[in-house]
């Protein structure tokens, strides 16, 4: 009597054989890449260009976002005039600023003084390196307590300005991007001479600014008020109630937002625009790279037609053929993605530039190539490889054995 057939064993042997076929034909295919080095480099370089440009543009958006939006705090509030789209467009009278500082949600020091700084924003001009034209830069008048409630603030060179004296301290971003801001240098503002007495860093967009005593700035620019109030909250949970009180107060016309929300709002439009631009440019280049990959992989299949026919005649299935072509396409695409991401990191990560911000002033920031951007670039490269290799792979699998053997 015949022994019963073990279908699971037959199926297991079949799957093992298929995996062996995929491994062997893929190994043969990849080993032959040096013979097609020129066409293969077309894919690698094309995709490297796409990924490099995409990551570079997105790193600019990320760096700007980190500078303008990511360093804000949720336990500090920025209070501006109601409806103002930024500090430059805002103005609070001395009386309004005083009322704001009296809110019970604002923290106080041991002497009972509110931890809140009335600050005045004005635009001034500083020289550009190697150019005759200047650049608009923000000059912020701050109260002494404004430096204490900014936990990241520190003097990196020189000293802090003295109240009542026309002295400036310069953010590290402004100092690196513009000329004439070295410690000890003098600048002419509003018909007066101002002396740079120190450099500082405080995180975020502040590093693109010049700081001085608020009363000195008010006197020079003839402003009887401030642009905003930066307040340290007793608890971030108290902010919604404080914002509601101030909005409903008939003596005030102000809006209160967390520092994080305020600065994200300032950077949102610009970073979104850069992101859209990066997407459009990357899409256009990706289409070109995909067609390049298609053309190269079709050429590779055509060059290997007789080889593919021989393998099929020896019993290799259609799936191993598809897998081998796809493996080559993905390997070349991933190589291009890694090359492009590496190029973007080496050339652009930490690259310092300045751009026109929302207040028509220059914002200094650095490109930031983050791991997330690298993953996005590699994902795009793999996507191009999948699309560019699928059609040629299916064509190779569908070649009639007799026609393939004839070449």
C-alpha positions in Angstrom: 0.0 0.0 0.0 1.4 3.5 -0.9 2.6 5.7 1.9 0.5 8.8 2.6 1.9 12.0 1.0 3.2 14.6 3.5 1.9 17.8 1.9 3.5 20.1 4.5 6.9 18.6 3.7 6.4 19.1 0.0 5.3 22.7 0.5 8.2 23.4 2.8 10.7 22.0 0.3 9.1 24.1 -2.4 9.4 27.3 -0.3 13.0 26.5 0.5 13.8 25.9 -3.1 12.1 29.2 -4.0 14.1 31.1 -1.4 17.3 29.4 -2.7 16.5 30.5 -6.2 15.9 34.0 -5.1 19.1 34.1 -3.2 21.2 32.7 -6.0 19.8 34.7 -8.8 19.9 37.9 -6.7 23.6 37.2 -5.9 24.4 36.7 -9.6 22.5 39.9 -10.5 24.2 42.1 -7.9 27.6 40.6 -8.7 27.2 41.8 -12.3 26.5 45.5 -11.4 30.2 46.5 -12.0 29.7 45.4 -15.6 27.0 48.0 -15.9 28.7 50.6 -13.8 27.9 53.6 -16.1 24.1 53.0 -16.2 24.0 52.1 -12.5 25.7 55.3 -11.6 22.9 57.2 -13.4 20.5 55.8 -10.8 22.7 56.4 -7.9 23.7 60.0 -8.8 20.2 60.9 -9.9 18.6 59.8 -6.6 21.5 61.3 -4.6 20.6 64.6 -6.2 16.9 64.3 -5.3 17.6 63.3 -1.7 20.3 65.9 -1.2 18.1 68.7 -2.4 15.1 67.6 -0.4 17.1 67.1 2.8 18.9 70.4 2.4 15.7 72.4 1.8 13.9 70.7 4.7 16.9 71.2 6.9 16.5 75.0 6.3 12.9 74.8 7.3 13.8 72.7 10.4 16.6 75.0 11.4 14.3 78.0 11.1 11.6 76.2 13.1 14.1 75.3 15.8 15.3 78.9 16.0 11.8 80.6 16.0 9.5 78.0 17.5 11.0 75.2 19.4 12.7 77.1 22.3 9.6 78.7 23.7 8.3 77.8 27.1 4.8 76.9 28.2 5.2 78.4 31.7 5.9 81.9 30.3 3.4 84.2 28.6 3.8 86.8 25.9 1.2 89.6 26.1 0.7 91.8 23.1 -2.0 94.2 21.8 -5.1 92.4 20.7 -5.1 91.5 17.0 -1.4 92.2 16.6 0.4 89.7 14.4 3.7 90.1 16.1 5.6 92.2 18.6 6.6 94.8 16.0 2.9 95.5 15.2 2.0 95.7 18.9 2.1 98.6 21.3 1.1 98.7 25.0 1.0 102.0 27.0 2.9 102.1 30.2 -0.4 102.0 32.1 -1.5 98.8 30.2 1.8 97.1 30.8 1.5 98.0 34.5 -2.0 96.5 34.7 -0.8 93.3 33.0 2.0 92.9 35.5 -0.5 93.1 38.4 -2.3 89.9 37.3 -2.4 87.3 40.2 -1.3 84.5 37.9 2.1 86.1 37.3 4.9 84.9 39.6 6.7 87.3 42.0 10.1 87.4 43.6 10.9 87.6 47.3 10.4 91.4 47.2 6.9 91.0 45.7 8.1 92.3 42.3 6.3 90.7 39.3 8.6 88.5 37.2 7.5 90.3 34.0 9.5 92.3 31.6 8.0 95.1 29.4 9.9 95.0 26.2 10.1 97.4 23.2 10.9 96.2 19.7 12.3 98.6 17.1 14.1 98.1 13.8 17.6 99.3 13.2 20.2 98.7 10.5 23.6 97.1 10.8 26.3 96.5 8.1 26.4 93.3 6.0 29.9 91.7 5.6 31.5 92.9 2.4 28.4 95.0 1.3 27.6 98.6 1.3 23.9 98.0 2.1 22.8 97.2 5.6 20.4 94.7 7.0 17.4 95.3 9.2 17.9 93.8 12.7 15.7 93.8 15.7 16.7 96.0 18.6 14.9 94.8 21.8 14.7 97.0 24.8 14.4 94.8 27.9 14.1 95.4 31.7 16.8 93.9 33.9 14.3 91.3 35.1 13.8 90.1 31.5 17.3 88.6 31.4 16.7 86.8 34.7 13.5 85.1 33.7 15.1 83.8 30.5 16.8 80.7 32.0 18.9 80.1 28.8 20.3 83.6 28.8 24.0 84.0 29.4 26.8 86.4 28.4 29.4 84.8 26.3 31.7 87.7 25.9 32.0 91.1 27.6 29.3 92.3 30.0 25.6 93.3 30.3 24.6 96.9 29.3 24.1 99.5 32.0 20.6 101.0 32.5 20.3 104.5 31.2 23.4 104.2 29.0 23.5 103.7 25.2 25.1 100.3 25.3 24.2 97.1 23.5 24.6 93.4 23.8 24.5 91.3 20.6 23.1 87.8 20.1 25.5 85.2 18.8 23.5 84.7 15.6 23.6 88.4 14.8 27.3 88.6 15.7 28.2 85.8 13.3 26.1 87.1 10.3 26.7 90.8 10.4 29.7 93.0 10.6 30.7 95.8 13.0 29.1 94.0 16.1 32.3 93.0 17.9 32.6 93.9 21.5 34.0 97.5 21.8 32.7 98.6 18.4 30.4 101.6 18.1 27.2 102.0 16.0 25.2 105.0 15.0 21.4 104.8 15.8 19.0 107.7 15.9 21.8 110.3 15.7 23.6 108.8 18.7 26.5 106.5 19.3 25.8 103.1 20.8 28.6 100.9 22.1 28.6 97.1 21.9 29.6 95.9 25.4 28.8 92.2 25.2 27.7 89.1 23.3 25.0 86.7 24.5 23.1 83.6 23.7 19.6 82.9 24.9 18.2 80.4 22.4 15.7 80.9 19.6 15.2 84.1 17.6 16.7 86.2 20.4 20.1 85.3 19.2 19.4 87.3 16.0 18.7 90.5 18.1 20.5 93.4 19.7 19.5 94.2 23.3 19.6 97.3 25.3 17.9 98.9 28.3 14.2 99.4 27.6 14.1 103.0 29.0 17.1 104.0 26.9 15.5 102.6 23.8 12.2 104.4 24.6 14.0 107.7 24.9 16.0 107.3 21.7 12.9 106.2 19.6 10.5 108.5 21.5 8.1 105.6 22.5 6.0 106.0 25.6 5.2 102.3 26.0 6.3 98.8 25.1 5.6 96.2 22.4 5.0 93.3 24.7 5.3 91.9 28.2 7.1 88.6 28.9 5.7 87.1 32.1 6.7 84.2 34.2 3.6 82.3 35.3 3.1 80.7 38.7 1.9 77.7 36.8 1.2 77.1 33.1 -2.2 75.9 34.1 -3.2 79.4 35.1 -2.5 80.8 31.6 -6.0 80.2 30.0 -7.8 81.9 32.9 -5.3 84.9 32.8 -5.8 85.2 29.1 -9.6 85.3 29.6 -9.4 87.9 32.3 -7.2 90.2 30.3 -9.4 89.8 27.2 -12.5 90.7 29.2 -10.9 93.6 31.1 -12.3 96.9 29.6 -9.1 98.7 30.5 -7.0 96.4 28.4 -6.9 95.3 24.7 -4.4 92.5 24.9 -3.9 88.9 24.0 -1.9 86.5 26.2 -0.3 83.3 24.7 2.3 80.9 25.9 5.8 81.8 24.7 5.9 78.5 22.8 2.6 79.2 21.0 3.5 82.8 20.3 6.8 82.0 18.6 5.5 79.0 16.7 2.8 81.3 15.3 5.5 83.7 14.1 7.4 81.0 12.3 4.5 79.0 10.9 3.9 80.7 7.6 7.6 80.9 6.6 8.5 77.3 7.5 5.3 76.1 5.8 6.3 78.0 2.6 9.8 76.4 2.7 8.2 73.0 3.2 5.9 73.4 0.2 8.8 74.6 -1.9 10.9 71.6 -0.9 8.1 69.2 -1.7 7.5 70.7 -5.2 11.2 70.7 -6.1 11.7 67.2 -4.7 8.6 66.0 -6.7 9.9 67.4 -10.0 13.4 65.9 -9.4 11.9 62.6 -8.2 9.9 62.2 -11.4 13.1 62.7 -13.4 15.0 60.2 -11.3 12.2 57.7 -11.5 12.3 57.8 -15.3 16.1 57.5 -15.2 15.7 54.4 -13.0 13.1 52.9 -15.3 15.3 53.5 -18.3 18.4 52.0 -16.6 16.6 49.0 -15.3 14.9 48.3 -18.7 18.4 48.5 -20.3 19.7 46.1 -17.6 16.9 43.6 -18.3 17.5 43.9 -22.1 21.2 43.2 -21.6 20.5 40.1 -19.6 17.6 38.7 -21.7 19.5 35.6 -22.7 20.8 35.0 -19.2 17.2 35.3 -17.8 16.0 32.9 -20.5 18.7 30.4 -19.5 17.8 30.6 -15.8 14.1 30.1 -16.6 15.0 27.1 -18.8 17.0 25.6 -15.8 13.9 25.8 -13.7 14.1 29.2 -12.0 10.6 30.7 -11.4 9.2 34.1 -12.3 9.3 35.3 -8.7 13.1 34.9 -8.2 13.6 36.9 -11.5 11.3 39.7 -10.2 13.1 39.7 -6.8 16.6 39.9 -8.4 15.7 42.9 -10.5 13.9 44.6 -7.6 16.9 43.9 -5.3 19.2 45.6 -7.8 16.9 48.6 -8.2 16.5 49.0 -4.4 20.2 48.6 -3.7 21.1 51.3 -6.3 18.4 53.6 -5.0 19.3 53.2 -1.4 22.9 53.8 -2.2 21.9 57.1 -3.9 19.8 58.0 -0.9 22.6 57.4 1.5 25.0 59.4 -0.7 22.6 62.3 -1.0 21.8 62.4 2.8 25.5 62.2 3.6 26.2 65.1 1.2 23.4 67.2 2.8 24.7 66.5 6.3 28.3 67.3 5.5 27.6 70.5 3.5 24.6 72.0 5.2 24.2 70.8 8.8 25.1 73.7 11.0 25.5 76.1 8.1 24.6 79.6 9.4 22.6 82.0 7.3 20.1 84.8 7.8 16.8 85.4 6.2 14.0 88.0 6.3 11.7 87.2 9.1 8.1 88.1 9.8 8.9 91.6 11.1 11.0 92.5 8.0 14.1 92.0 10.0 16.9 89.5 9.5 16.7 86.2 11.5 20.0 84.3 11.8 19.7 80.5 12.0 21.5 77.3 11.2 20.5 74.5 8.8 19.6 71.4 10.8 19.9 67.9 9.2 18.1 65.8 11.7 17.7 61.9 11.7 14.1 62.4 10.8 15.0 64.3 7.6 17.5 61.5 6.7 14.7 58.9 7.1 12.4 61.0 4.8 15.2 61.2 2.2 15.9 57.4 2.4 12.2 56.6 2.2 11.9 58.7 -1.0 14.9 56.9 -2.5 13.4 53.5 -1.7 10.1 54.7 -3.2 11.8 55.7 -6.4 13.6 52.4 -6.5 10.4 50.5 -6.1 8.6 52.4 -8.8 11.6 52.4 -11.2 12.3 48.7 -10.8 8.8 47.2 -10.7 7.9 47.5 -14.4 11.3 46.2 -15.7 11.1 43.3 -13.1 7.7 42.2 -14.3 8.8 42.4 -17.9 11.8 40.2 -17.2 9.5 37.7 -15.4 7.1 37.6 -18.4 9.7 37.0 -21.1 8.9 33.8 -23.0 11.7 31.3 -22.4 12.2 30.6 -26.1 12.3 34.3 -27.1 14.7 35.1 -24.2 17.1 32.3 -25.3 17.2 33.8 -28.8 18.1 37.2 -27.1 
